[in-house]
């Protein structure tokens, strides 16, 4: 008997997993960016927001349970996204085991060529970011009662290398999002040349806005606008 492959393990199923997990991660990025921008409202407001996150769902849920549920969902989304992308890449390579003797010159933008390495950089940054501003192990202050102070200490002028790494990771994320969003529009049925141009433009604007929203905080601290 022929073993039937589960629909979710098919190429279409894996692309669907990538799409769903990608949407979840993008929604989180948007909400997280908006939360970060509250640093401009002052220390008291920002700290209140950070502590409020720990109490979402209370008294129905014990304190911090919502955050742990969110983290679990995000970890599952990241693993599903990376796993699906890896399997699809391996299948694509296996389908063409012999390299072309003369490759056709095709237009492949920077984001598409570096999609996989970009994912690795982003993953490493997420791990560092958690150890820095979530657990506080790599933060020079690491005070859970003062999130605002942790942010200011983290991006202080003398720690310019942290801001540089943060910038590299966020820009890499921007390229990743630009390519991913454009691909998502194509997967949803966009095929016309004019529609392709609009999709690329929309993806670029979204990526730029998200990157700017994340980078404005560390540079505000670096330049003394937030202190």
Secondary structure, DSSP 8 states (H G I E B T S, - for coil): ------GGGSHHHHHHHHHHHHHHHHHHHHHHHHHHGGGGG-HHHHHHHHHHHHTTTTTTS-TTHHHHHHHHHHHHHHHHHHHHHHHHHHHHHHHT-S--SS-------HHHHTHHHHHHHHHHHHHHHIIIIIS-TTSSS--TT-HHHHHHHHT-GGGHHHHHHHHHHHHHHHHHHHHHHHHHHHHTT--SHHHHHHHHHHHHHHHHHHHHHHHHHHHHHHTTS--
